[in-house]
Amino acid sequence: MLLRVNPFGVPRLGVIVPKRVFPRAVDRNRTKRVLRELFRTLQGRLGSRDILIRVTGSKLTVADVAQSLVGSQ
């Protein structure tokens, strides 16, 4: 996960889910959907920053991502 302050006043999200991690498109799309929903629920607490989430092969839960997003303030 990469975080960077932006000058626009709203948080922005980028999600990368490579085919080598989830070969099936349905799994990649579901992962992106879950991450976008998490971002939507936390959007008010994130401030003005750009967030890039790159999914890798490591075991990571949605709770870990949420903790990273909220804890990075």
C-alpha positions in Angstrom: 0.0 0.0 0.0 1.3 3.4 -1.0 0.0 6.7 0.5 0.7 10.2 -0.7 -0.9 13.5 0.2 -2.8 15.1 -2.7 -3.8 18.8 -3.2 -7.4 18.0 -4.2 -9.0 17.8 -0.8 -10.6 14.4 -1.3 -9.1 10.9 -1.0 -8.5 8.9 -4.2 -8.1 5.1 -4.6 -6.2 3.0 -7.0 -6.3 -0.8 -6.9 -4.0 -3.3 -8.7 -4.9 -7.0 -8.7 -2.6 -8.9 -11.0 -3.7 -12.0 -12.9 -0.9 -14.0 -11.5 -2.4 -13.6 -8.0 -6.0 -14.3 -9.0 -6.1 -16.1 -12.4 -9.9 -16.0 -12.6 -11.5 -12.6 -13.5 -14.3 -13.2 -11.1 -11.9 -13.4 -8.2 -10.0 -10.2 -9.3 -13.2 -8.3 -9.6 -14.5 -9.4 -6.2 -11.3 -8.4 -4.6 -11.5 -4.9 -6.2 -15.2 -4.6 -5.2 -14.4 -5.4 -1.5 -11.5 -3.0 -1.4 -13.6 -0.2 -3.0 -16.4 -0.8 -0.5 -13.9 -0.6 2.4 -12.5 2.7 0.9 -16.1 4.0 0.6 -16.9 3.3 4.3 -13.6 4.9 5.5 -13.5 7.8 3.1 -14.5 10.4 5.6 -11.7 9.5 7.9 -8.9 9.3 5.3 -8.3 13.0 4.6 -6.8 14.3 1.4 -4.5 11.5 0.1 -3.9 9.2 -2.8 -4.0 5.5 -1.8 -2.6 2.8 -4.1 -3.3 -0.8 -3.0 -1.4 -3.5 -4.9 -2.5 -7.0 -4.0 0.3 -9.5 -3.8 0.5 -13.2 -3.1 0.8 -12.8 0.6 -2.0 -13.6 3.0 -3.8 -10.4 3.8 -7.2 -9.8 5.2 -9.6 -6.9 4.7 -9.2 -6.1 8.5 -5.5 -5.7 7.9 -6.1 -3.3 5.1 -8.6 -1.3 7.1 -6.2 -1.1 10.0 -3.5 0.2 7.7 -5.7 2.8 6.2 -7.0 4.2 9.5 -3.7 3.9 11.3 -1.9 5.9 8.6 -3.5 9.2 9.6 
